[in-house]
């Protein structure tokens, strides 16, 4: 609602001062008034006719790439006089995920705060990610979060209020999913959007999981795929298809709650969550704090869809370089490890997975359980060495070029006609190109004609009709698993991912097959995975 008298009074004061009274860096009339006939200083608001806000277009660095680099942070914190209190079991000097304060012999508080800029364009999704990311520090310590305070910065004069409400709603809904009440919060008018939460949890003082207890022989498990920083940066510069961002958003939205419960159940020795400092930043911190060395196989790292293409096109934000400068002195990489592969290791993660140091005797069982609980991207990526220099050794056997772990491989572009058929689910697995070693023997004479007719029949049966292409693809996955045809399963799952299937949708189709085929089908699929 515009009030001409109020606008006149406010603007006259701003003009006399030579500065806008709600933004001392601007003169009056400001750009908003000139472009939209709206005076924020007079309490006027932009209406909703400017279209939906794209949050990442409002910030310089997306997600945890907006955080201060580790080297600068350590330099600033080094001289601060922290109070030496025996009740502080884990404090700021430890550099762990959260602080821990003993209340009595059986109870301690776990406290953390995390705030960052948008890692998704959609305000609701950003709120959810901010909440999941903030909770992760408590989960990484093995704690149980019990309450949260919201923190939000938002340009109230430049963007729609509805976007702010959706950010908060997303955060509250994710906290509700975690069973954590939001008991209050704080907001500021800020040019760059940012959101997060201060979270309080509970833990037994004798059951704290820190990043400083990795032991020789432990296996390292990462519970989520890497690459959120690359995907969000690719989105900012208009180089990411929607399915890349959708997959990254699903990963960032996933709570680390169940992974935390399982790590406590299986008795892991150490844990940290992988966020803004990247895999190498958090891994070198764990190695240094535990006084061990670690050995990592790059080919075993789980990656988000799109990362292989980002590597090819050198799509990586400046935060990769900042993370590299902070910890590369502790990294020894094989000569065959390419620069783009290192970018993935230094890529800042937003709401990343838990990095677990697990006793060798239970590592395989824990990994299997993580997969069964829906964390299908969880992977064993390396081991802890008996040496004590705090170094990370990175290797590759080159198999990443050949393996398909749910990410696209580098290959010539698909023709427009074939791409359209792929999206509609009309291409049969029999039409796919196979590696030389998997080609069927060539046929001749009448057999060739019969094979052609059979392929035509398969293509017709897979075409969208009463069922749409996505439904057909789900049926194809189920039937491929039920018939235990390994090439068919691989091909149809690859097509499903290209069509935007989530892992949950793929698993649902697979379990339809298992429900009909029983244990042999389940064992076949688990072996194939």
VENWOHU-V595608 format. One record per helix or strand of 3 or more residues. SS is the DSSP state (~ for helix, > for strand). FROM is the first residue (numbers start at 1). TO is the last residue. If there is no record, write none. Layout:
# VENWOHU-V595608
SS:FROM:TO
SS:FROM:TO
This chain:
# VENWOHU-V595608
~:4:17
~:31:36
~:40:42
~:55:58
~:63:66
~:70:77
>:88:90
~:92:94
>:99:104
>:107:116
~:123:140
>:144:154
~:161:177
>:181:189
>:194:203
>:219:222
~:228:236
~:242:253
~:257:266
>:270:273
~:278:290
>:293:297
~:298:300
~:307:312
~:318:330
>:331:333
~:339:346
>:354:358
~:360:372
>:379:385
>:392:395
~:399:401
~:416:424
~:429:431
~:436:438
~:446:462
~:469:482
~:486:498
~:503:517
~:519:528
